[in-house]
Amino acid sequence: MESTAPAPENMAMVPPAVRRLARRRRLRVPKGGVLAFLAALGPGLITTNAGNDAGGIATYSVAGATYGLDLLWVLPAITLSLIVVQEACARMGIVTGKGLAGLIREKFGIRWTALAMVTFFIASLGTTASEFAGIGSASELFGVSRYISVPVAFIIVFYLVVGGTYRIVEKVFLAATVVFFGYVGTAFVATPDWGPVLKASVIPTFRADQGYLFMAITLIGTTITSYMQFFLQATEVEKGTSVRELPFVRADVIISSVFANLIAFFIVITTAQTLHPHGIKIETAADAARALAPLAGSWAEILFAVGLVGASMFGATVLPLATAYVVTEAFGLERGIARSFREAPVFMGIYAATLGLGVAVALIPHMPLVKLMLASQFVDGLQLPVILVFIALMTADRGLMGEHVSGRVLQAVQWATAGILSLMSLALVAMTMLGFG
């Protein structure tokens, strides 16, 4: 199969594993069959698993511990939206050969691009802070102060990126997150009756209070993050995936989205079955680790800490760098970690600001780290409709997408996701102003 060479400026945005996969993908493969599917597999899996970071783990844990199974129905519903949005971005990257940020600038102009990038940067800053908060929370399980662990993590992350040695530990970070599969086993150990779980999965439960609405928005924000959409489209462009491989890319997106959200599903079930009945509120990482006790016993805190560090380090390494690339791509500015500050001042400034401010926020004295992680995902949920509207408009544009425009059903799901999330945000604002809940 022939593929176009990726734009050099997009290369460093994608983690080394994806770049190596992209190079291998330039070999000819059959038009169909298992080899073609395996060749297309990858970007969706990496993207959705990156979404299960420190903020995601905290969000799912608090949702189950606080509201039991009442919010479980959100996950199957939002999985459909995630699949549709991810598929739209992957398809857009394949058809146009361009990243999402660059397309927003081309189609909507600099002012709308500035709005999209401001909201994206704010959400990315909050998410970066949540990654370092996760590192601080994990270290405190072993009696190590965040004022030691977070600066050390900052030095390691900076060295990995600037020194170009990220590929050495990339697999270690990802492997560490495997411990979260412990939630699957714990759910079966702690759930004697699956009837209520299945019922809660398909029958929505509504509560007219601010906390419940806040958590619902936060769940959506941590499941469909704007970062994931920019990242996925960039990786498809990087791979040079051809249009004829779209069926396999769709399969990658569907399998990956379902797989990642199943982990989230079991985290909610586990905390709902182990912590909620006893009224245990998650205020620290130690509280969240207790959910694994039925399966891991005295090892629960260690397992949880290992997974949290892996997820946090992976996110803290990739997100600030990707943020710098996305924002500078949007405005057509010089970018690249190999460039000096004089050659690419905006790029280096955004990278340093995202990383440094994230650390600074996580180190604020008496900052409740779990609440910080939740707040970052909530902000992501608030700004997400802005990005979703751009995606919906562009994938429905026949001049841009040709015969590969989104059909009516896909458009309906995209607009419904953006619309419902916007209404939820407005409802929360109104309830807060009026003093309800």
Protein Blocks (a to p, Z undefined) as FASTA:
>chain_A
ZZddddfklmmmpcfklmmmmmmmmpccdfbdjklmmmmgojlmmmmmmmmcmklmmmmm
mmmmmnommlmmmmmmmmmmmmmmmmmmmmmmmmnopafklmmmmmnojmlmmmmmmmmm
mmmmmmmmmmmmmmmmmmmmnopafklmmmmmmmmmmmmmmnopmmmmmmmmmmmmmmmm
mmmmmmmmmmmblklmmmmmmmccddddfklmmmmmmmmmmmmcfklmmmmmmmmmmnop
afklmmmmmmmmmmmmmmmmmmmmmmmmmmmmmmmmnopacfbfklmmmmmmmmnmmmmm
mmmmmmmmmmmmmmmmmmmmmmmmmmmmmnopaedjkbcfklmmmlmmmmmmmmmmmmmm
mmgghiafklmmmmmmmmmmmmmmmmmmmmmmmmmmmklnmmmbccfklmmmmmmmmmmm
mmmmmmmmmmmmnopZZ
